[in-house]
């Protein structure tokens, strides 16, 4: 089974900062990688799929990159409403494993 | 409106069974590959299993912790997805979501979740 490892586990940054979350797959998954945002007490929200394709309505400050085993989610200018836990997920094959999550807070 | 609505959660004793349902609306359910994802209290997201569309063969796959105990099925005539959970354990306690996932159109649709508590 493919393992997904996110880093860091948590981060604290200031409003306006550029932040990057990384996700590493234990084997190559091409670009079959999705990113989710989950705010406290809320249902997860799909931000992007195919590693870098943003869903309609997702702010352009969010971007994704990577292919193979190394991926990244970047927020170019952190906003208060971005406080959430972010998860990566592979969907190249079953099981469609999630990363353990990265909790983003405002400093 | 595109929507998924789960039901069937509740309190069950260890070793017991429960059947969750997920009713879809607003999209062509019969074409959709559907997944179940769970989240234990205070923990991260855990993929449970998936069923392909009937036209794609309807095969199912499961995460290791639930394989052999959980079954996924679908009734396309009723736009409904099911998760049959048998031999339940305390560690199955979680909020269970159904979702279209990132690959099926419409992408990223999630229900509100249904809570399963396994306790004596």
Interface residues (C-beta under 8 A of the other chain):
Chain A: X1 X32 X34 X36 X38 X43 X44 X45 X46 X49 X55 X85 X87 X89 X91 X94 X95 X96 X97 X98 X99 X100 X101
Chain B: X35 X37 X44 X45 X46 X47 X50 X61 X62 X63 X64 X97 X101 X102 X103 X107 X108 X110 X111 X112 X113
